[in-house]
Amino acid sequence: CLGCALVFGVFTLVFSFGDWRQFGVVVFMGLFVGLVRAPELVPDAFSHGWAVQLFGGAAAGGLGALALSNSIEAVVAGGLNGGLLGWLAPYWVKHVTIP
């Protein structure tokens, strides 16, 4: 999780240095994207991996929408779409390579 947050944060610092609000949002978004991946990497460590993926996806989607827009509708839509992607993570996450 922290590695994914670090990668997201480095790219934000490179391309948007000085915008600390966006940096914080993107770092936390990276953390939650890492949470979506973690139950697939170490399934024995999570008794309810699907719930972690659902929460991580919803939080990442909501924070990603917040980074791009300040409207509450965008944040809710991003959270719902992210939650759906988190819930479906066991099917698609094995095809995504995250450094």
C-alpha positions in Angstrom: 0.0 0.0 0.0 2.7 2.4 0.9 4.7 1.6 -2.2 1.8 2.5 -4.4 1.2 5.7 -2.4 4.9 6.6 -2.9 4.7 6.1 -6.6 1.6 8.2 -6.9 3.2 10.9 -4.7 6.4 11.1 -6.7 4.6 11.6 -10.0 2.5 14.3 -8.4 5.5 16.1 -7.0 7.2 16.0 -10.4 4.2 17.3 -12.4 2.4 19.5 -9.9 5.0 20.7 -7.4 3.6 23.1 -4.8 0.0 22.0 -5.0 -0.1 20.3 -1.6 -3.8 19.7 -1.6 -3.6 17.6 -4.8 -0.5 15.9 -3.4 -2.3 14.7 -0.3 -5.3 13.6 -2.3 -3.2 11.6 -4.8 -1.1 10.0 -2.1 -4.2 8.8 -0.2 -5.7 7.7 -3.5 -2.5 5.6 -4.1 -2.8 4.2 -0.6 -6.3 3.0 -1.3 -5.4 1.6 -4.7 -2.7 -0.4 -2.8 -5.5 -1.7 -0.5 -7.3 -3.0 -3.5 -4.3 -5.0 -4.6 -3.1 -6.2 -1.2 -5.8 -9.0 -0.6 -4.8 -10.6 -3.9 -1.1 -10.6 -3.0 -1.5 -12.0 0.5 -4.9 -13.5 0.8 -4.2 -15.2 4.2 -3.6 -11.9 5.9 -7.2 -10.7 5.2 -10.2 -12.5 6.6 -12.6 -10.3 4.6 -10.5 -9.3 1.6 -13.6 -8.4 -0.4 -14.6 -5.7 2.1 -11.1 -4.2 2.1 -11.1 -4.1 -1.7 -14.6 -2.6 -1.7 -13.6 0.2 0.8 -10.3 0.8 -0.9 -11.9 1.1 -4.3 -14.6 3.4 -3.1 -12.1 5.7 -1.3 -9.7 5.7 -4.2 -12.6 6.6 -6.6 -13.9 9.3 -4.4 -10.5 10.8 -3.8 -9.6 10.6 -7.5 -12.8 12.5 -8.3 -12.0 15.1 -5.6 -8.5 15.6 -7.2 -10.2 16.4 -10.5 -13.3 18.2 -9.4 -14.8 19.9 -6.4 -18.4 18.9 -7.0 -20.0 16.5 -4.5 -21.8 14.7 -7.4 -18.4 13.8 -8.9 -17.1 12.5 -5.6 -20.1 10.4 -5.0 -20.1 9.0 -8.6 -16.3 8.3 -8.3 -16.8 6.6 -5.0 -19.6 4.4 -6.3 -17.6 3.5 -9.5 -14.5 2.8 -7.4 -16.4 0.6 -5.0 -17.7 -1.4 -7.9 -14.2 -1.8 -9.3 -12.9 -2.7 -5.8 -15.6 -5.4 -5.5 -14.7 -6.8 -8.9 -11.0 -6.6 -8.2 -10.4 -10.4 -7.9 -11.3 -10.6 -11.6 -9.2 -7.7 -13.1 -6.4 -6.9 -10.6 -4.2 -9.9 -11.7 -3.9 -8.3 -15.2 -2.6 -5.0 -13.9 1.2 -4.5 -13.2 1.9 -2.0 -10.5 5.6 -1.3 -9.8 
